[in-house]
Amino acid sequence: MEKRFYYLKANHSDANSRVMVPLNPQARGFSLTELLSVVVILGILTFVGIDINLQQRNREEVNALTISLAGWLEQVRKSALLGAGCTVSISSSVSGDALVASATTTNATTQITSPATCLTSNPLRGDDVASISPSSSFSITSPTIQFTPRGTVSPLSNSVINVVVKKLPNGPTRCIAIKGLIGNITISRGDQCGEQERF
């Protein structure tokens, strides 16, 4: 005796009745090979998606730190115009809420006592940058930078001062270029220091 399987199907002519309809005995499910192929493809797509997401996050973090540092340097340069001159020290290694950069007054005998001078009371810290997670770490390569009371960079023999920001361990690199004579600040990608803002 042959076994037959049935499923219930609604009868459209009468809303309250259901009709038993036999299943198609020739219908088959997916084979194990087909199911494993789908699982492997989904795994590969997930891995690629996670990797792309991580790369995007690294770019966002290094961009945020670079833009914040460039903006802070511009504020220090403008505050040097008050007549004191400013010396900027930038940390070579930054993580979490660590100190990124600080500035001091170059000319201690100046008559200017404004707290805005050189932003001495407002150093740049890692937690000041909104997009950086506490576990992120960066390396920054920079010489000591001095802004004169005229807003230029001292010494003038350095035509361009490069501040290179890199996300550790193998993240993207950004460069802040400060042109000595006028103190113009530009941001560029990778090792292309001095080129106009390109991300």
SULFENPE-V51020 format. One record per residue. N is the residue number from 1. RES is the residue in one small letter. SS is DSSP state (h for helix, s for strand, l for the rest). PSI is psi in degrees with one decimal (* if undefined). OMEGA is omega in degrees with one decimal (* if undefined). Layout:
n=N res=RES ss=SS psi=PSI omega=OMEGA
n=N res=RES ss=SS psi=PSI omega=OMEGA
//
This chain:
n=1 res=m ss=l psi=127.5 omega=-177.6
n=2 res=e ss=l psi=133.5 omega=176.9
n=3 res=k ss=l psi=136.9 omega=176.9
n=4 res=r ss=l psi=139.9 omega=179.2
n=5 res=f ss=l psi=142.7 omega=-176.2
n=6 res=y ss=s psi=156.6 omega=169.4
n=7 res=y ss=s psi=158.3 omega=-177.7
n=8 res=l ss=s psi=136.8 omega=177.7
n=9 res=k ss=s psi=136.4 omega=-179.0
n=10 res=a ss=s psi=139.8 omega=176.3
n=11 res=n ss=l psi=116.6 omega=-174.3
n=12 res=h ss=l psi=-21.5 omega=179.8
n=13 res=s ss=l psi=-29.2 omega=179.4
n=14 res=d ss=l psi=113.7 omega=-173.9
n=15 res=a ss=l psi=-26.8 omega=-175.3
n=16 res=n ss=l psi=-6.1 omega=-176.3
n=17 res=s ss=l psi=153.1 omega=178.2
n=18 res=r ss=s psi=148.5 omega=-177.4
n=19 res=v ss=s psi=137.4 omega=175.8
n=20 res=m ss=s psi=122.9 omega=-179.2
n=21 res=v ss=s psi=131.2 omega=-179.5
n=22 res=p ss=s psi=142.4 omega=174.8
n=23 res=l ss=l psi=152.6 omega=178.2
n=24 res=n ss=l psi=115.0 omega=-177.7
n=25 res=p ss=l psi=-17.8 omega=179.5
n=26 res=q ss=l psi=-13.9 omega=-178.4
n=27 res=a ss=l psi=133.7 omega=-179.4
n=28 res=r ss=l psi=158.0 omega=175.8
n=29 res=g ss=l psi=-168.7 omega=178.2
n=30 res=f ss=l psi=146.5 omega=177.6
n=31 res=s ss=l psi=165.1 omega=179.6
n=32 res=l ss=h psi=-37.5 omega=178.9
n=33 res=t ss=h psi=-42.5 omega=178.7
n=34 res=e ss=h psi=-43.3 omega=179.1
n=35 res=l ss=h psi=-42.9 omega=178.7
n=36 res=l ss=h psi=-36.4 omega=177.7
n=37 res=s ss=h psi=-42.7 omega=178.9
n=38 res=v ss=h psi=-42.6 omega=179.8
n=39 res=v ss=h psi=-42.5 omega=178.9
n=40 res=v ss=h psi=-44.1 omega=179.6
n=41 res=i ss=h psi=-44.0 omega=178.0
n=42 res=l ss=h psi=-38.8 omega=177.9
n=43 res=g ss=h psi=-43.3 omega=179.1
n=44 res=i ss=h psi=-44.7 omega=179.0
n=45 res=l ss=h psi=-38.8 omega=178.1
n=46 res=t ss=h psi=-44.6 omega=-179.8
n=47 res=f ss=h psi=-45.7 omega=179.7
n=48 res=v ss=h psi=-41.6 omega=179.2
n=49 res=g ss=h psi=-41.7 omega=179.4
n=50 res=i ss=h psi=-41.6 omega=-179.5
n=51 res=d ss=h psi=-43.1 omega=178.8
n=52 res=i ss=h psi=-40.5 omega=179.1
n=53 res=n ss=h psi=-40.6 omega=179.3
n=54 res=l ss=h psi=-41.7 omega=177.8
n=55 res=q ss=h psi=-41.0 omega=178.8
n=56 res=q ss=h psi=-42.1 omega=178.5
n=57 res=r ss=h psi=-42.1 omega=177.8
n=58 res=n ss=h psi=-42.9 omega=178.1
n=59 res=r ss=h psi=-43.5 omega=-179.7
n=60 res=e ss=h psi=-41.0 omega=-178.4
n=61 res=e ss=h psi=-45.7 omega=-178.8
n=62 res=v ss=h psi=-33.9 omega=174.8
n=63 res=n ss=h psi=-43.5 omega=-179.2
n=64 res=a ss=h psi=-45.1 omega=179.9
n=65 res=l ss=h psi=-41.8 omega=-178.6
n=66 res=t ss=h psi=-44.9 omega=-179.8
n=67 res=i ss=h psi=-40.1 omega=178.3
n=68 res=s ss=h psi=-42.7 omega=179.8
n=69 res=l ss=h psi=-42.3 omega=178.5
n=70 res=a ss=h psi=-41.7 omega=177.9
n=71 res=g ss=h psi=-40.1 omega=178.8
n=72 res=w ss=h psi=-41.9 omega=177.2
n=73 res=l ss=h psi=-39.0 omega=178.1
n=74 res=e ss=h psi=-39.4 omega=177.0
n=75 res=q ss=h psi=-41.3 omega=177.7
n=76 res=v ss=h psi=-42.7 omega=178.9
n=77 res=r ss=h psi=-42.2 omega=179.0
n=78 res=k ss=h psi=-36.2 omega=179.5
n=79 res=s ss=h psi=-24.7 omega=176.1
n=80 res=a ss=h psi=-23.6 omega=178.5
n=81 res=l ss=l psi=-14.1 omega=177.6
n=82 res=l ss=l psi=-10.8 omega=173.4
n=83 res=g ss=l psi=-4.8 omega=-175.4
n=84 res=a ss=l psi=-34.1 omega=-170.6
n=85 res=g ss=l psi=146.9 omega=-174.4
n=86 res=c ss=s psi=142.8 omega=173.1
n=87 res=t ss=s psi=125.6 omega=-176.3
n=88 res=v ss=s psi=131.2 omega=172.9
n=89 res=s ss=s psi=128.7 omega=-179.1
n=90 res=i ss=s psi=130.7 omega=-179.7
n=91 res=s ss=l psi=143.8 omega=179.9
n=92 res=s ss=l psi=-19.5 omega=179.4
n=93 res=s ss=s psi=127.9 omega=-176.5
n=94 res=v ss=s psi=133.1 omega=173.2
n=95 res=s ss=s psi=143.4 omega=176.2
n=96 res=g ss=l psi=-123.4 omega=-176.5
n=97 res=d ss=l psi=21.3 omega=-177.8
n=98 res=a ss=l psi=162.7 omega=178.0
n=99 res=l ss=s psi=128.4 omega=178.2
n=100 res=v ss=s psi=-50.7 omega=-178.1
n=101 res=a ss=s psi=149.5 omega=175.7
n=102 res=s ss=s psi=160.6 omega=-178.5
n=103 res=a ss=s psi=148.5 omega=176.3
n=104 res=t ss=s psi=160.6 omega=178.4
n=105 res=t ss=s psi=127.8 omega=-179.0
n=106 res=t ss=l psi=-43.5 omega=-177.8
n=107 res=n ss=l psi=98.7 omega=-176.1
n=108 res=a ss=l psi=-17.0 omega=-177.7
n=109 res=t ss=l psi=3.5 omega=-179.0
n=110 res=t ss=l psi=151.2 omega=-179.8
n=111 res=q ss=l psi=-5.0 omega=-175.9
n=112 res=i ss=l psi=125.0 omega=179.5
n=113 res=t ss=l psi=17.2 omega=-179.1
n=114 res=s ss=l psi=135.0 omega=177.7
n=115 res=p ss=l psi=-13.9 omega=179.0
n=116 res=a ss=l psi=-13.1 omega=-178.2
n=117 res=t ss=h psi=121.8 omega=178.0
n=118 res=c ss=h psi=10.3 omega=-178.7
n=119 res=l ss=h psi=37.9 omega=-177.6
n=120 res=t ss=l psi=-30.4 omega=-179.9
n=121 res=s ss=l psi=2.4 omega=-176.6
n=122 res=n ss=l psi=65.9 omega=177.6
n=123 res=p ss=l psi=160.4 omega=178.2
n=124 res=l ss=s psi=125.9 omega=179.0
n=125 res=r ss=s psi=159.6 omega=-179.3
n=126 res=g ss=h psi=-35.0 omega=-179.6
n=127 res=d ss=h psi=-4.5 omega=172.9
n=128 res=d ss=h psi=-17.1 omega=-178.7
n=129 res=v ss=l psi=116.4 omega=-169.9
n=130 res=a ss=l psi=-35.2 omega=-171.5
n=131 res=s ss=l psi=0.2 omega=-176.0
n=132 res=i ss=l psi=129.1 omega=176.4
n=133 res=s ss=l psi=152.7 omega=-177.7
n=134 res=p ss=l psi=-23.4 omega=-177.8
n=135 res=s ss=l psi=-3.8 omega=-178.4
n=136 res=s ss=l psi=147.6 omega=176.0
n=137 res=s ss=s psi=148.4 omega=-175.2
n=138 res=f ss=s psi=153.6 omega=169.1
n=139 res=s ss=s psi=139.2 omega=-179.8
n=140 res=i ss=s psi=125.3 omega=177.9
n=141 res=t ss=s psi=116.1 omega=-176.9
n=142 res=s ss=l psi=141.4 omega=169.7
n=143 res=p ss=l psi=172.1 omega=171.7
n=144 res=t ss=l psi=134.6 omega=-175.6
n=145 res=i ss=s psi=133.4 omega=176.2
n=146 res=q ss=s psi=126.3 omega=174.2
n=147 res=f ss=s psi=130.8 omega=-178.6
n=148 res=t ss=l psi=166.9 omega=176.5
n=149 res=p ss=l psi=-13.8 omega=176.2
n=150 res=r ss=l psi=-1.5 omega=179.3
n=151 res=g ss=l psi=3.3 omega=177.9
n=152 res=t ss=l psi=170.7 omega=179.6
n=153 res=v ss=s psi=134.7 omega=178.8
n=154 res=s ss=s psi=141.9 omega=-3.3
n=155 res=p ss=l psi=151.6 omega=-177.1
n=156 res=l ss=l psi=-10.9 omega=179.0
n=157 res=s ss=l psi=-26.4 omega=175.6
n=158 res=n ss=l psi=107.1 omega=-177.8
n=159 res=s ss=l psi=-33.2 omega=178.0
n=160 res=v ss=s psi=133.0 omega=173.8
n=161 res=i ss=s psi=125.2 omega=-178.5
n=162 res=n ss=s psi=131.7 omega=173.5
n=163 res=v ss=s psi=111.8 omega=-175.3
n=164 res=v ss=s psi=124.7 omega=-179.5
n=165 res=v ss=s psi=126.0 omega=-178.5
n=166 res=k ss=s psi=135.0 omega=175.5
n=167 res=k ss=s psi=127.5 omega=-179.5
n=168 res=l ss=l psi=150.3 omega=2.4
n=169 res=p ss=l psi=-36.1 omega=-175.8
n=170 res=n ss=l psi=36.0 omega=-175.5
n=171 res=g ss=l psi=-176.2 omega=-178.2
n=172 res=p ss=l psi=163.3 omega=-179.4
n=173 res=t ss=s psi=141.0 omega=174.3
n=174 res=r ss=s psi=155.7 omega=-177.6
n=175 res=c ss=s psi=132.9 omega=172.6
n=176 res=i ss=s psi=121.3 omega=178.6
n=177 res=a ss=s psi=126.5 omega=177.8
n=178 res=i ss=s psi=115.7 omega=-178.9
n=179 res=k ss=s psi=123.3 omega=-168.1
n=180 res=g ss=l psi=-48.6 omega=-170.8
n=181 res=l ss=l psi=-45.0 omega=-177.3
n=182 res=i ss=l psi=-3.0 omega=179.1
n=183 res=g ss=l psi=25.2 omega=179.4
n=184 res=n ss=s psi=132.4 omega=-176.8
n=185 res=i ss=s psi=125.7 omega=175.5
n=186 res=t ss=s psi=155.2 omega=179.3
n=187 res=i ss=s psi=136.4 omega=178.0
n=188 res=s ss=s psi=171.8 omega=-175.5
n=189 res=r ss=s psi=140.4 omega=172.5
n=190 res=g ss=l psi=-136.7 omega=-177.9
n=191 res=d ss=l psi=13.3 omega=-176.9
n=192 res=q ss=l psi=56.5 omega=-176.0
n=193 res=c ss=l psi=141.1 omega=175.8
n=194 res=g ss=l psi=-13.7 omega=177.2
n=195 res=e ss=l psi=159.4 omega=-175.7
n=196 res=q ss=l psi=162.9 omega=-173.4
n=197 res=e ss=l psi=109.4 omega=178.4
n=198 res=r ss=l psi=130.7 omega=179.9
n=199 res=f ss=l psi=* omega=*
//
